[in-house]
Amino acid sequence: MDITKTVLSGKTRREHDLLGELDIPVEYYFGVQTMRAVDNFHISRVRLNFFPEFIKALADVKQGAALANRDLGLLDPTIADAIVRACCELREGKFDDHFVVDMVQGGAGTSTNMNANEVIANRANELLGHQKGEYQYCHPNNHVNLSQSTNDAYPTATRIALVRSIEKLVAALRELIGAFHAKGEQFAHVIKMGRTQLQDAVPMTLGQEFEAYAATLTEEIARLESNMQLFYEINMGATAIGTGINADPDYAGLCTKHLCEVTGLPLVEASNMIEATSDTGAFIMNSSAQKRLAVKLSKICNDLRLLSSGPRCGLNEINLPPRQPGSSIMPGKVNPVIPEVVNQVAFRVIGNDLTVTAASEAGQLELNVMEPIIVHCLFESIEMLINAMNTLREKCVVGITANEEVCRRMVYNSIGLVTALNPYLGYETSTQLAKEALESGKGIYDLVLEHKLMSEEELHRILAPENMVKPRKILRK
């Protein structure tokens, strides 16, 4: 069975590595080491090409390395040019289909690195006028991987891809915040009952509730952007463990300089390469920020489900856009499917954060071999969060409507209304009113008039919506 979308002719080329020889379909740009990884790792069934930004970042790293090696006289300019041209084509997405290794793999990312090395080498060979597999001209290890190790190339590509992915995440977040702001303005006049511990509290507006959602999500932009900056520090030139073995003394700085130019990012050379090669602290911080955003999104979706519950036997203060029939047995039932799916995304992100934490702790000595699962979790969480926020905005938030009369009726029937009268009647009197209202089923408004505690004019003034939803001066008699 073909592992790419490439149409196969049945012809093969023979490649070898330290374990022996394998026949590779001539159409494949990857080679023997990628084929072994494909055979070994049937784990997540999520391949590298599921995350195009990662492939682009791998191309960036290989291009930066080729340019640095060329400048140092270590790589023939003709070969370097072919590698650069191949990397440019990778960034255009031309060979995504040939990045076939499972994201979750043993070997600390070696299979990912070799998948990139082989695809680039074989494409470079074609550009040089040769055939795939003719590695005497451009070799995956000797040329594409020159002055590198998986242990600096893989995490550097990860960091570059995460920066770009987080930028997309923040963009989706900003759009969702804008949708909540718009609803806040639309519902600014709708008086409703606020609740604490699922009990009646004090009046507020529906607009204030939605503006609070916008505010709590806005806080996450700073967290995500701050953590993103941790990824600007890279360890290119560290090679295997950070000592820089097999790399020219000037290679690290030169490669970082070229990578800045290729990516447009303010990348910097790590001050301690050994520490940078084994440390996963930046991944932990970013995962935590993703989890924090997910938790807030889930809480908001819990609220939307509660506020729209019913329609006859729940709160029914808002209407969510109906998206699909809700039951195979109950006619007319429509479920809050969009908030529900966002809740589930949040659970996954929370689980991924735990995995990132455990994998980060599991590193030993000069390398953390668990980076592939860390990388997989981070990219998956970002992808799911972007999709979840876009879905929440497009298919739910923008179409929410208010049941204004239901909201107002709840305010005037609520025992919580007595809180607004407490500054005028005193706590003891207000407590007795609340108790009587509960026992008799009467409303606070009616009881105040019945006991002649206030005139109807005073009551209207105090309970006017604009006087109940913000601080105000208390004018006592």
VENQUIVEN-V156309 format. One record per run of one state. SS is the DSSP state (@ for helix, = for strand, . for the rest). FROM is the first residue (numbers start at 1). LEN is the number of residues. If there is no record, write none. Layout:
[[SS,FROM,LEN] [SS,FROM,LEN]]
This chain:
[[.,1,11] [=,12,6] [.,18,2] [=,20,6] [.,26,6] [@,32,9] [.,41,6] [=,47,1] [@,48,3] [.,51,1] [@,52,20] [.,72,5] [@,77,15] [.,92,4] [@,96,3] [.,99,3] [=,102,1] [.,103,7] [@,110,18] [.,128,12] [@,140,5] [.,145,5] [@,150,37] [.,187,4] [=,191,6] [.,197,2] [=,199,7] [@,206,27] [=,233,2] [.,235,16] [@,251,13] [.,264,4] [=,268,2] [.,270,3] [@,273,6] [.,279,2] [@,281,27] [.,308,10] [=,318,2] [.,320,5] [=,325,1] [.,326,8] [=,334,1] [.,335,2] [@,337,25] [.,362,2] [=,364,1] [.,365,2] [=,367,1] [.,368,3] [@,371,25] [.,396,1] [@,397,3] [.,400,1] [=,401,2] [.,403,1] [@,404,10] [.,414,1] [@,415,11] [.,426,1] [@,427,14] [.,441,3] [@,444,7] [.,451,5] [@,456,7] [.,463,2] [@,465,4] [.,469,9]]
